[in-house]
Amino acid sequence: MSLKPVDVKTVEKWLADGDCVLVDIREPNETAAERIPGAKLVPLSGIGNDPIADLGDKPVVFHCKGGMRTQKFENQLSGCAGGCEGFYLEGGIEAWKKAGHKVES
């Protein structure tokens, strides 16, 4: 199963409606600088072949800085979605900011 791309506007709606789980796969030094509010922090370096705990049954949207890392590791990440539908945020956190959305630091 591969991850499907999803745009910022759709993720924004899904988050507002509680219809997805957003997973930030960046490393701790990156997330310390900035992160999308409400994103579950699960660094790529700590992800194995087992599903990520506590995702529930909602679609999972993975994101990184610009989208490249998420796409590069999509096979590994899709297996971690625990059988849930998996997506990646096109453009990552950079696209989120470019669309005018706030980030936490």
N, C-alpha and C positions, 0 to 999 in steps of 0.2 A: 504494500500500500504506500503510495506517495502522498506528500502533503500538497494541498491545493493552495494557490495564491488567493489572498483576500486583501482588499484595499482598506485604507484607514477609515473611511466613512462607514463601511460595514462593521468593522471591529468596534468602532465607537458606539454604534447602535446596539450591537450584541452585548457589549459591556454594560451599557445603560439599562438594558432589559434583563441583565443577568443570564444571558443565553450562551456564554462561552467562558472558558478559563484561559487567561492570557499568561503565557509562560515565557519569561525572560531567560535566555540561555547564555547571556554574557557572563563574564567572570566578575568576582566581587569588586575588584578595583574599578571596573567599568560601571557597575550598578551603584557604587558609592557616589560617583560623580552625578549620575542622573538616571532616573527610571520612570517608567509609565506607572502612574498611581494604580494600585490594585493588582499589578502583575505579580505572579508567583515567581520567585527567584530560584531557578534551578540551573546552576552553571553547567555548561556543556562538558567541562572536565570531570564533573561528578555523575554524569548520566551514563548508565550501563545499558544492558539489554532488557532490563526489567521495566515494567510500567512505573511511571512516576506516581507516588502515593497521593491520595486526596484530590484527584482530578474529578471524581464523580463521573457522570455520564454525559456531560455537556461537551460540545465540540471544543477542541483544544487549539489555540492559536499560539504558535511559537514565534518569537522575534529575537533579533539581535540588533546590531547597530544599523546596518544598511541592507540586510536581507541575504547577503552572500553566504555567510556562515550557516545560516538556517537551511538554505538550499543545498549547500555542500554536504550537510549531514542529515538530509531529510530522511533517508532510509533508517538511520539509527533513531531519529526523533519520532518517526511515525510508529515505530515499535514501542516507544515509551508512552504513547497516548492511551495505552490500556484498552485498545479496541474502540476508542472514541474516534469520531471523525477528526482528522488533523488538517490544519492549515498553517501557512506562514504569512506573516504580515509583510506585504510588499513594501520594500524600502525601509523596513525596521523602524527603530525609534527616530531615525532621521526624518523619515516620511511623516511620522506622527507629529514631530515638532514643526515641520514645514507646513503642515495643515493647520497650524495654530493651536495645537493642543498643549496643555501644560505638562511638565515633567516635575518629579520630585528630586531633591538632592539631599 
